[in-house]
Amino acid sequence: FMASAEDPVSGGRHKVLGSHTTFVPPQTSTIASHLPKAVGYARALQRMERLHLPAPVPFDSIVFCNFGDASMNHCSAQAGIHAAGAATLHAQPCPILFLCEDNGIGISVKTPDGYVHQMMYQRCGVKYFSADSQDFAGVHATALEAIEYVRHRRRPAFFHLRTVRLMGHAGSDVEANYKSLDDIERNELRDPMLAFADLLLRTGAIGKDAMLALYQDTDERLRRG
């Protein structure tokens, strides 16, 4: 994140993020370029097993690939999703879980209401799951269901997660230029962290004083870093 020349993944290059030890392949800010690669690895897993080739992960692993609602407009995203669906029609294993973080906006352009659902609800060869980030328990349960489907059926699934974007797309992006103050405040009220904090308080998992102390400790550690 600091673009350090000493970083083993990026070498100081712009936005090249990844981790060899946790099996996160390097990806850049090029929109949706990682989807075809993710599908390729999902298909390669089963082929390596069939050809008795060594793999760095267990053969019953699944591939996880996340992106935003605006990225779905890119040809690379559609190519990846189409290839995954085609694998199902050809009865070829493709154990990949797509996660679309649908916050309803692409930089400053609104995503049409219901766009992601309409695009993916009946997508050929790809199982559809959905949840809302305001419902933490629902998100967790749906994620487990989607993971189990992909892992045991060895077929692709699409997890449509409705969420919210807080603040601008980047440091130079000023939300107030294209959003009203009312819209910005409505977004702030839908912060999933607030919903999760409310859940913890309601269930007695943590008290107000302990939660405040946790918040302050995290703030101090970040500022020290």
Backbone hydrogen bonds, N-H to C=O, Kabsch-Sander energy under -0.5 kcal/mol:
donor,donor_aa,acceptor,acceptor_aa,energy
7,D,4,S,-1.5
11,G,7,D,-1.4
12,G,4,S,-0.6
13,R,10,S,-1.6
16,V,13,R,-0.9
17,L,15,K,-1.0
17,L,27,Q,-2.1
19,S,24,V,-2.8
23,F,20,H,-0.8
24,V,19,S,-2.8
27,Q,17,L,-2.0
33,S,30,T,-1.6
35,L,32,A,-1.2
37,K,33,S,-0.6
38,A,34,H,-2.3
39,V,35,L,-2.4
40,G,36,P,-2.3
41,Y,37,K,-2.0
42,A,38,A,-2.1
43,R,39,V,-2.3
44,A,40,G,-2.1
45,L,41,Y,-2.1
46,Q,42,A,-0.8
47,R,43,R,-1.4
48,M,44,A,-3.0
49,E,45,L,-1.7
50,R,46,Q,-2.2
51,L,47,R,-2.1
52,H,49,E,-1.0
53,L,48,M,-3.2
61,S,58,P,-1.7
63,V,95,P,-2.7
65,C,97,L,-2.6
67,F,99,L,-2.2
69,D,101,E,-1.1
72,M,68,G,-0.7
72,M,69,D,-0.8
73,N,70,A,-1.6
74,H,71,S,-1.9
78,Q,74,H,-2.0
79,A,75,C,-2.4
80,G,76,S,-2.0
81,I,77,A,-2.5
82,H,78,Q,-2.6
83,A,79,A,-2.3
84,A,80,G,-1.9
85,G,81,I,-2.2
86,A,82,H,-2.6
87,A,83,A,-1.8
88,T,84,A,-1.3
89,L,85,G,-1.7
90,H,86,A,-1.7
91,A,88,T,-1.8
92,Q,87,A,-3.3
94,C,154,R,-2.5
96,I,94,C,-1.9
97,L,63,V,-3.2
98,F,96,I,-0.6
98,F,157,A,-3.0
99,L,65,C,-2.8
100,C,98,F,-0.5
100,C,159,F,-2.5
101,E,67,F,-3.0
101,E,99,L,-0.7
102,D,100,C,-1.2
102,D,161,L,-2.6
103,N,101,E,-1.1
106,G,109,V,-3.2
107,I,105,I,-0.6
108,S,106,G,-1.1
109,V,106,G,-2.3
110,K,108,S,-0.5
111,T,104,G,-2.2
115,Y,112,P,-2.0
118,Q,114,G,-2.6
119,M,115,Y,-2.1
120,M,116,V,-1.9
121,Y,117,H,-2.8
123,R,120,M,-1.5
126,V,123,R,-1.7
127,K,156,P,-1.9
129,F,158,F,-2.9
131,A,160,H,-2.1
133,S,162,R,-3.0
135,D,132,D,-2.1
136,F,134,Q,-0.9
139,V,135,D,-2.5
140,H,136,F,-2.4
141,A,137,A,-2.5
142,T,138,G,-2.5
143,A,139,V,-2.6
144,L,140,H,-2.2
145,E,141,A,-2.0
146,A,142,T,-2.6
147,I,143,A,-2.6
148,E,144,L,-2.4
149,Y,145,E,-2.1
150,V,146,A,-2.4
151,R,147,I,-2.8
152,H,148,E,-2.4
153,R,149,Y,-2.6
154,R,150,V,-1.7
157,A,96,I,-2.1
158,F,127,K,-3.5
159,F,98,F,-3.5
160,H,129,F,-3.3
160,H,158,F,-0.7
161,L,100,C,-2.4
161,L,159,F,-0.9
162,R,131,A,-2.5
162,R,160,H,-0.7
163,T,102,D,-2.7
166,L,164,V,-0.6
167,M,165,R,-0.5
173,D,170,A,-1.8
174,V,172,S,-0.7
175,E,173,D,-0.7
177,N,174,V,-1.9
178,Y,175,E,-2.1
179,K,175,E,-1.7
184,I,180,S,-2.1
185,E,181,L,-2.5
186,R,182,D,-2.3
187,N,183,D,-2.0
188,E,184,I,-2.1
189,L,185,E,-1.7
190,R,186,R,-0.7
190,R,187,N,-1.1
191,D,188,E,-1.4
194,L,191,D,-1.1
195,A,191,D,-1.5
196,F,192,P,-2.4
197,A,193,M,-2.4
198,D,194,L,-2.3
199,L,195,A,-2.0
200,L,196,F,-2.4
201,L,197,A,-2.2
202,R,198,D,-2.7
203,T,199,L,-2.1
204,G,200,L,-0.5
204,G,201,L,-0.7
205,A,200,L,-1.7
206,I,200,L,-1.1
211,M,207,G,-2.3
212,L,208,K,-2.5
213,A,209,D,-2.3
214,L,210,A,-2.1
215,Y,211,M,-2.3
216,Q,212,L,-2.6
217,D,213,A,-2.4
218,T,214,L,-2.3
219,D,215,Y,-2.3
220,E,216,Q,-2.3
221,R,217,D,-2.3
222,L,218,T,-2.3
223,R,219,D,-2.1
224,R,220,E,-2.0
225,G,221,R,-1.7
